[in-house]
Amino acid sequence: MPRTGRKRTTGNGSNLKTYKRVAVSYRFKLRVLRFLDGHSMEKTIERFYPGLVRAHVRSKKRLCYSWKASRGLIEAKCAAGLGRHRRHRSRGMGATLPTAAEEQLVRWVNDLRADGVPVTGLMLKLQARDLYAATGLPRGAFTASWSWRKHFLRRHKLAIRRRTREGQTTPQDASEKLVEFSRQVQAKMEELNVSKVYNADLTGVNYEYVPTSTVNGRGAKTVWVKCAGESKERVAAMLLGDSDGNKTDPFLVFKTRPSKVAETARANLVFRHGFGRQLRDDLQNLEVGVQIYGNRAGWWNSELSIEFLCYHFGRRENMHEPVLLLWDDFSGHWHQDVLICARLLNVELMRVPPGYTYVCQPADVAWNRPLKEHLRKQWIEFLLDQVRAANGGAPFKMAPPSRSDVVQWIKNAWASLSTSTIIGGFKKAKLLQADLREAEDQPSSEPNWGELIRVLQEECVPMQTIDSRKDIEESEVEDEAVEWQF
């Protein structure tokens, strides 16, 4: 095939391969040596290299003798599952960073990750450079390039991973706190003689869910997406569910500017949920299956906590029966006025451990994720409706959703959560009495391996022992060293 591409300006280029030397695997070398143990060299050459001319027979004999001299290395490679390799390359060969420094770098990474400290690619690069500088080798020979980092991670079975959880608490601490909090809740339920527990959680709902990625042409340095200018706006939603799978009307808090007239501002706060007269009339039509409030910050406070408790628990028929409600450590839930109101309503408030809501609070465990996914889906549908209705000749202008749109989205998303999803949050948080009793009464699911092995030995079933030195990623089936014992 004729050469293509840029013409050479100097020299004749690299020499073409003539394929005079062909490297063979250690597995093939071992087969030759084992055959040579019981046969002559002439028979061996004829067996593995038939049809050789006389001039090449001598070179093959020298090659077989060299394999015989290094038989220990060949057998060790095959025993380690590396029989398919063709050449021996010791660890550290061709590496600029010494092996000792690389091992020290691995220990540094493992120590940091054991403490939960993030290790980025840049941190790895800078630390590797510092270790190289400490060796006293020539400066500039090692740069910790991207290709070095790729092979370093592969050699030591490491990878750059995206975080799934951030915080000051470790997974082990979270597991212990979950068990402790579950027992406290069960003890409180027995003390109050109740079989149902409630959980309320405050979550933010955005007006816009602009995606972080989009389909775009390759090579562009700037990837720009439009927004409607409301990507920072949000509404606070307080959700309430119980361990029986029941859902109640959510409380929504919008940001609104209070009146400059003190009397009007007080009247709006007392009679109109914090809104002005006109805005309250518009929002009141939306209060079907939802309660809508407003304040300057658009966030929860102690006054709303009292309204929340009175709305959900102040009109129940069996006021003499206590109610157990789990709330997080937000200050607006634990104000003195809120505690007094809860006591008057016979509501027992129990604090979810701070910093552990992601494992101890049913809403964070199972409710919020499907809720946000449904909200994001509705925003995408809202955007597609605008795209379909847009005039093809004019530039597209994205319109933000209205308050009524956001209210309807929240109602739809909350209604989309099934009963099993609500109960699943309590189940994952180990707050259901039946699940706790089953976990305590159920015997260990770990099989009795000693008894199983004894029965197999009595029945004369062959047991397979695999060489522990083998690496499953580098071994092949035909290389496995297996012994059968009876």
C-alpha positions, -999 to 999 in steps of 0.1 A, spaced: 0 0 0 15 34 -10 24 57 18 1 87 24 3 119 45 29 146 47 60 140 26 93 135 43 118 163 40 149 145 53 160 109 55 142 78 42 121 71 73 121 41 95 129 7 82 101 -17 74 96 -47 96 111 -79 81 96 -102 108 129 -121 112 123 -126 150 91 -137 165 86 -137 202 68 -167 217 49 -169 250 62 -185 282 36 -212 278 51 -223 245 86 -222 259 75 -245 288 59 -269 263 92 -271 244 112 -277 276 90 -304 288 92 -322 254 129 -317 255 131 -335 288 122 -368 272 136 -363 237 167 -352 219 173 -317 206 169 -329 170 135 -344 178 124 -313 196 133 -290 167 116 -313 143 85 -314 165 81 -276 171 99 -262 140 92 -285 111 105 -277 77 135 -256 88 164 -253 65 198 -265 78 211 -230 82 183 -221 107 184 -253 128 215 -242 147 200 -208 158 169 -227 171 191 -250 191 208 -220 207 174 -205 214 161 -237 231 193 -239 252 188 -203 264 152 -212 274 166 -242 293 190 -219 312 161 -196 323 137 -225 330 131 -213 366 118 -179 353 96 -196 327 80 -220 352 74 -191 376 57 -171 350 34 -199 340 26 -208 376 17 -172 383 -8 -172 354 13 -151 331 20 -178 305 6 -157 277 34 -131 282 63 -131 258 89 -110 276 99 -104 312 95 -68 323 103 -63 360 84 -38 380 98 -3 377 117 -10 345 116 21 323 99 41 350 112 76 359 96 76 394 114 50 415 95 20 428 100 30 465 86 65 458 56 51 439 48 27 468 50 57 492 26 76 469 1 46 470 3 46 508 -3 83 509 -34 79 487 -48 50 508 -42 69 541 -61 100 528 -90 80 514 -93 60 547 -99 93 564 -124 104 537 -101 131 523 -107 137 486 -77 130 463 -79 148 430 -58 143 399 -40 176 406 -32 165 441 -18 132 429 3 151 403 18 175 428 25 149 454 42 127 428 64 156 418 73 163 454 83 126 459 104 127 428 122 159 439 130 142 472 148 114 454 176 137 442 172 126 405 177 151 377 151 178 376 126 179 347 129 142 339 95 134 356 65 156 351 37 133 363 19 135 330 -16 124 322 -4 91 307 17 84 338 -13 90 360 -34 66 339 -9 38 341 -3 45 378 -40 41 386 -42 10 365 -12 -6 381 -25 -2 416 -62 -9 409 -72 27 415 -96 50 396 -109 86 396 -144 82 410 -173 107 413 -184 113 448 -218 99 459 -218 114 494 -200 143 512 -199 152 549 -180 150 581 -194 116 591 -181 83 579 -202 54 565 -194 34 596 -205 62 619 -237 65 599 -245 28 603 -240 29 640 -260 60 644 -288 45 623 -291 15 646 -289 37 677 -316 61 664 -339 33 653 -338 18 688 -345 52 704 -376 56 681 -388 21 689 -384 28 726 -403 61 723 -431 44 703 -435 18 731 -435 45 757 -462 64 739 -481 32 730 -483 43 693 -479 21 662 -473 49 637 -446 75 634 -446 107 612 -418 124 594 -417 159 581 -390 173 559 -383 207 543 -369 206 507 -363 233 481 -380 233 447 -364 253 419 -383 273 393 -359 260 367 -340 228 363 -314 238 337 -294 207 328 -257 206 334 -250 188 301 -264 192 265 -259 178 230 -234 201 213 -208 200 185 -174 187 193 -145 210 199 -164 240 212 -146 256 241 -178 273 254 -211 254 257 -239 279 263 -275 272 272 -304 296 277 -323 301 309 -354 321 317 -336 341 344 -352 323 373 -327 295 379 -319 309 414 -355 312 424 -370 285 445 -399 276 468 -397 258 501 -419 227 505 -426 210 538 -437 174 532 -453 151 558 -459 113 557 -464 85 581 -452 49 584 -485 36 571 -478 53 537 -502 82 541 -494 116 527 -507 150 538 -511 184 522 -476 200 517 -469 235 529 -453 258 503 -434 290 512 -429 316 484 -407 346 486 -428 378 487 -421 414 496 -441 425 527 -460 458 527 -443 489 538 -474 498 559 -471 482 593 -508 476 597 -512 461 562 -482 439 567 -496 426 600 -530 420 584 -514 401 555 -495 379 579 -525 371 601 -553 368 575 -536 363 541 -507 339 547 -482 367 542 -494 378 508 -511 410 496 -548 411 490 -546 406 452 -519 380 452 -537 361 480 -569 360 459 -550 345 430 -532 319 451 -562 309 471 -577 292 441 -546 269 440 -549 258 476 -565 224 468 -544 197 484 -517 222 494 -512 252 518 -494 283 504 -476 309 525 -452 337 518 -425 357 536 -395 379 528 -370 351 528 -392 324 512 -381 300 538 -393 282 569 -395 297 604 -410 290 638 -443 307 630 -448 284 601 -439 254 623 -468 263 646 -492 267 616 -480 234 603 -486 216 636 -520 232 641 -531 224 605 -522 187 605 -526 177 642 -549 203 657 -582 190 643 -578 153 647 -606 134 664 -585 115 690 -566 144 705 -560 123 737 -538 99 717 -502 111 713 -485 116 680 -448 110 673 -432 133 648 -396 131 635 -381 165 626 -345 175 617 -323 199 637 -335 231 619 -338 259 645 -373 268 634 -386 234 645 -373 237 680 -382 272 691 -398 274 725 -431 285 711 -431 255 688 -424 231 717 -452 246 737 -476 243 708 -466 207 702 -472 198 739 -507 214 738 -515 193 707 -502 162 723 -475 159 696 -442 144 707 -413 159 687 -382 138 682 -350 152 668 -333 134 639 -296 132 646 -278 162 630 -255 152 602 -272 118 598 -305 127 581 -293 110 549 -297 76 567 -320 83 596 -347 104 580 -372 86 557 -378 116 535 -341 119 527 -337 82 523 -365 75 499 -388 104 491 -368 134 479 -350 117 449 -382 105 431 -398 138 439 -370 159 423 -369 135 393 -406 141 387 -402 179 391 -373 179 366 -394 159 341 -422 184 344 -398 213 337 -385 195 306 -421 190 294 -427 227 301 -396 236 280 -406 213 251 -440 229 250 -424 263 245 -401 249 218 -429 234 199 -450 266 201 -421 288 191 -420 306 157 -392 292 136 -383 326 121 -377 344 154 -351 337 180 -363 314 208 -370 331 241 -375 310 271 -402 320 295 -400 312 333 -428 292 350 -454 310 370 -463 304 406 -493 284 396 -471 262 374 -447 255 402 -476 248 426 -491 223 402 -457 207 396 -453 201 433 -488 187 437 -482 163 408 -448 152 421 -461 146 456 -491 127 443 -468 106 421 -451 91 452 -467 57 459 -476 43 492 -448 18 490 -423 46 484 -434 64 516 -433 32 536 -400 23 521 -384 54 536 -394 43 571 -383 7 563 -348 17 551 -344 39 582 -354 8 603 -383 26 619 -410 -1 614 -416 -23 644 -422 -54 624 -389 -50 605 -370 -44 637 -384 -76 654 -376 -96 623 -341 -83 623 -337 -93 659 -353 -127 657 -340 -138 623 -309 -160 626 -278 -151 608 -280 -157 570 -243 -166 568 -240 -203 559 -222 -227 582 -193 -233 559 -175 -257 583 -205 -280 584 -208 -279 547 -172 -289 541 -175 -317 566 -205 -332 548 -187 -329 514 -157 -347 528 -178 -375 542 -195 -380 508 -160 -380 490 -169 -350 469 -137 -336 453 -127 -302 467 -110 -277 445 -80 -257 458 -69 -228 437 -35 -212 439 -38 -181 459 -11 -163 440 -31 -161 409 -45 -128 397 -80 -133 381 -75 -103 359 -44 -117 343 -49 -155 344 -66 -177 318 -85 -209 322 -58 -231 308 -32 -215 331 -50 -223 364 -32 -246 387 -58 -269 403 -53 -297 427 -79 -324 434 -81 -338 469 -103 -366 483 
